[in-house]
Amino acid sequence: MNATTQATPADLPLHGITVVDLTRVLAGPACTQILGDLGARVIKVEQPGTGDDARAIGPFVEGTSAYFLSVNRNKESIALDLKQPADREVFERLLERADVLVENYRPGTMEKLGYGWAQLHARYPLLVMTSVSGFGQTGPYRGFPAYDMVVQAMSGMMSVTGHPGTGPCRVGVSIGDLGAGLYAVIGTQSALMRRARTGQGERVDVSMLDCQVALLENAIARYGATGSVPGPIGSRHPSMTPFDVFAAQDGWFVIAVGSDALFKRLCDLLELPALAGDARFESNAQRCTHEALLKELLEERLRTRPRAHWLQLLADNGIPTGEYSSVAEIVDHPQVQARGMFTQVQTGGGQPLRVAGNPLAVGQAQPLVRRQPPALDADRERILQELAMPQAPLA
């Protein structure tokens, strides 16, 4: 994958798939943006007058939400009030042509609107319906509202984030929303594959809380294996040492050693043979026990030379390492630039905004911005013409 690879829409894996998008804010829009990036046609159905709630969340560029711009490229927009008969008719015409409906209303809302899974599946048997919610369609919390912060706290994610003794700490990105969005993409594509075999659409039920629990991986396994409750341990790894952020003469960088052989090689490269022969560090288990002491001894050596020296030396000799970067540094990093990991979207007035790109490439087809994030109801006339319906003012 590189920044110059070009792809026509037909090159992309989801070309020919139509998604009706009833989502707002982040988890659902992140899912539908990925589907759109991968070639699906995404028709975003928004509330008349206000649209997606994210349109009102800052920061703003020329009056347009950068938050909204970052997760709504490659989509069209039509404003529909699903409580009004004329707009319901438009929505149902869209569903007749759709392969996927993605929604992130609170469970029960779609049923109240007359668009619950049982009703939709009976009328549109090929339709895949992906529902993203805080707690899923079942269970005692199913009707409760949730945001990213809620599921990060409830899931235990915050309990293993940060440094000891500093209190609860949120992960620095909205991993509750983004994790759910990614799982929703996987579920949607899996349902489409099953539909190709069975001829029947499926319901995909994605819970933000479930996704956070799934992402706890090692913490849950460690609790099951040891009975000890994991807590925050800063940047180090709970089961491998040295595996942390270290201070060089002029900045921070990472050393990630995952075996005894790599540790011996590290000691040789740092000219610290005594550490390799020290009984306290002879095995990974011993190094984990004496992690604080080992870090202190390593940093005594690492602080004698600049970061660039150590990065070059370790990388050239097979030790996993990497610089500690700020957001400002990573957006100009040559590796992510070479991989085409940033793209530009535009406000309605044409002001460009750099946003994260899509890391997926299938064959030589790298997802690109085929359509700018839409203004509210921007595609109404064209969609109504396509549906062969008269254009009418919103009720």
Secondary structure in CASP SS format (residue, H / E / C, confidence):
PFRMAT SS
TARGET T0000
AUTHOR 0000-0000-0000
METHOD secondary structure of the structure
MODEL  1
M C 1.00
N C 1.00
A C 1.00
T C 1.00
T C 1.00
Q C 1.00
A C 1.00
T C 1.00
P H 1.00
A H 1.00
D H 1.00
L C 1.00
P C 1.00
L C 1.00
H C 1.00
G C 1.00
I C 1.00
T E 1.00
V E 1.00
V E 1.00
D E 1.00
L E 1.00
T C 1.00
R C 1.00
V C 1.00
L C 1.00
A H 1.00
G H 1.00
P H 1.00
A H 1.00
C H 1.00
T H 1.00
Q H 1.00
I H 1.00
L H 1.00
G H 1.00
D H 1.00
L C 1.00
G C 1.00
A C 1.00
R E 1.00
V E 1.00
I E 1.00
K E 1.00
V E 1.00
E E 1.00
Q C 1.00
P C 1.00
G C 1.00
T C 1.00
G C 1.00
D C 1.00
D H 1.00
A H 1.00
R H 1.00
A H 1.00
I C 1.00
G C 1.00
P C 1.00
F E 1.00
V E 1.00
E C 1.00
G C 1.00
T E 1.00
S E 1.00
A H 1.00
Y H 1.00
F H 1.00
L H 1.00
S H 1.00
V C 1.00
N C 1.00
R C 1.00
N C 1.00
K C 1.00
E E 1.00
S E 1.00
I E 1.00
A E 1.00
L C 1.00
D C 1.00
L C 1.00
K C 1.00
Q C 1.00
P H 1.00
A H 1.00
D H 1.00
R H 1.00
E H 1.00
V H 1.00
F H 1.00
E H 1.00
R H 1.00
L H 1.00
L H 1.00
E H 1.00
R H 1.00
A C 1.00
D C 1.00
V E 1.00
L E 1.00
V E 1.00
E E 1.00
N C 1.00
Y C 1.00
R C 1.00
P C 1.00
G C 1.00
T H 1.00
M H 1.00
E H 1.00
K H 1.00
L H 1.00
G C 1.00
Y C 1.00
G C 1.00
W H 1.00
A H 1.00
Q H 1.00
L H 1.00
H H 1.00
A H 1.00
R H 1.00
Y C 1.00
P C 1.00
L C 1.00
L C 1.00
V E 1.00
M E 1.00
T E 1.00
S E 1.00
V E 1.00
S E 1.00
G C 1.00
F C 1.00
G C 1.00
Q C 1.00
T C 1.00
G C 1.00
P C 1.00
Y C 1.00
R C 1.00
G C 1.00
F C 1.00
P C 1.00
A C 1.00
Y C 1.00
D H 1.00
M H 1.00
V H 1.00
V H 1.00
Q H 1.00
A H 1.00
M H 1.00
S H 1.00
G C 1.00
M C 1.00
M H 1.00
S H 1.00
V H 1.00
T C 1.00
G C 1.00
H C 1.00
P C 1.00
G C 1.00
T C 1.00
G C 1.00
P C 1.00
C C 1.00
R C 1.00
V C 1.00
G C 1.00
V C 1.00
S C 1.00
I H 1.00
G H 1.00
D H 1.00
L H 1.00
G H 1.00
A H 1.00
G H 1.00
L H 1.00
Y H 1.00
A H 1.00
V H 1.00
I H 1.00
G H 1.00
T H 1.00
Q H 1.00
S H 1.00
A H 1.00
L H 1.00
M H 1.00
R H 1.00
R H 1.00
A H 1.00
R H 1.00
T H 1.00
G C 1.00
Q C 1.00
G C 1.00
E C 1.00
R E 1.00
V E 1.00
D E 1.00
V E 1.00
S E 1.00
M H 1.00
L H 1.00
D H 1.00
C H 1.00
Q H 1.00
V H 1.00
A H 1.00
L H 1.00
L C 1.00
E C 1.00
N H 1.00
A H 1.00
I H 1.00
A H 1.00
R H 1.00
Y H 1.00
G H 1.00
A H 1.00
T H 1.00
G C 1.00
S C 1.00
V C 1.00
P C 1.00
G C 1.00
P C 1.00
I C 1.00
G C 1.00
S C 1.00
R C 1.00
H C 1.00
P C 1.00
S C 1.00
M C 1.00
T C 1.00
P C 1.00
F E 1.00
D E 1.00
V E 1.00
F E 1.00
A E 1.00
A C 1.00
Q C 1.00
D C 1.00
G C 1.00
W E 1.00
F E 1.00
V E 1.00
I E 1.00
A E 1.00
V C 1.00
G C 1.00
S C 1.00
D H 1.00
A H 1.00
L H 1.00
F H 1.00
K H 1.00
R H 1.00
L H 1.00
C H 1.00
D H 1.00
L H 1.00
L C 1.00
E C 1.00
L C 1.00
P H 1.00
A H 1.00
L H 1.00
A H 1.00
G C 1.00
D C 1.00
A H 1.00
R H 1.00
F H 1.00
E C 1.00
S C 1.00
N H 1.00
A H 1.00
Q H 1.00
R H 1.00
C H 1.00
T H 1.00
H C 1.00
E H 1.00
A H 1.00
L H 1.00
L H 1.00
K H 1.00
E H 1.00
L H 1.00
L H 1.00
E H 1.00
E H 1.00
R H 1.00
L H 1.00
R C 1.00
T C 1.00
R C 1.00
P C 1.00
R H 1.00
A H 1.00
H H 1.00
W H 1.00
L H 1.00
Q H 1.00
L H 1.00
L H 1.00
A H 1.00
D H 1.00
N C 1.00
G C 1.00
I C 1.00
P C 1.00
T E 1.00
G E 1.00
E E 1.00
Y C 1.00
S C 1.00
S C 1.00
V H 1.00
A H 1.00
E H 1.00
I H 1.00
V C 1.00
D C 1.00
H C 1.00
P H 1.00
Q H 1.00
V H 1.00
Q H 1.00
A H 1.00
R C 1.00
G C 1.00
M C 1.00
F E 1.00
T E 1.00
Q E 1.00
V E 1.00
Q E 1.00
T C 1.00
G C 1.00
G C 1.00
G C 1.00
Q C 1.00
P E 1.00
L E 1.00
R E 1.00
V E 1.00
A E 1.00
G C 1.00
N C 1.00
P C 1.00
L C 1.00
A C 1.00
V E 1.00
G C 1.00
Q C 1.00
A E 1.00
Q C 1.00
P C 1.00
L C 1.00
V C 1.00
R C 1.00
R C 1.00
Q C 1.00
P C 1.00
P C 1.00
A C 1.00
L C 1.00
D C 1.00
A C 1.00
D C 1.00
R H 1.00
E H 1.00
R H 1.00
I H 1.00
L H 1.00
Q H 1.00
E H 1.00
L C 1.00
A C 1.00
M C 1.00
P C 1.00
Q C 1.00
A C 1.00
P C 1.00
L C 1.00
A C 1.00
END
